[in-house]
Amino acid sequence: MTLSDATVVNPTFVVTPTFAAAVLSDGGRGLEFSLTVTDVNGGTATDSVVVTLTNVLLA
């Protein structure tokens, strides 16, 4: 993900996702997503979240 233009008042984020479809077992699966932000001085911060997917059978 990149910032469209850091010099404008309302920049947008440009996202180019790349992923493979998850193969889910009966117990489900956790997918971890991480985001790293780098400022103009080279400082960085990273955070992540795990999203748990489970199979649901609809009758």
N, C-alpha and C positions, 0 to 999 in steps of 0.2 A: 504494500500500500504506500503510495506516495502522495504528498501534498501538491495540489495543482500549481500554486504560486504563493509562497510565504510572504509576499509583499502586499497582497491585497487584503481588504477588510474581511471578505467572506470567501476564503479559499474552499475548495472541495477536495475530497480524497479520491484518488484514482486507484481502483482495485483490480488486480489481475489474479483471480483465484486459480490455483492449480491443485487438484486433488484427485484421488481415485475413490470410487465408491467403496464404502465399507462393507465388509462381509460380516453379517451378524450371526452369532451363534444363538442358541435358545436363551442364554443368559444375558444377551445384549453385549454392547461394547461401548467403551468410553473413547471419545475423540478429543484430543487436546489441541487447542488453538492458542497460539502465542502472538503477541504484538510487541514489537520493539520500536521505540520512538527515539530518534536522534535529533538533538537540537543543533543550532548553528555553531555552537562552541565545541561540538563533539561529544557532549554528555549524552548518555543513553539510559533508558529505563525500559524494562521488560515486564510484562504481566501475562498470565495465561489463565485459561479456564478449561475445565473438562466438561464436555457435554456427553451425557450417557444416553445412548440409543437402545431401545428395546423393541423386539418384535411384538406386534399386537395382532391377534387374529380377529377379524371382524366377521360376525355371524350373519 
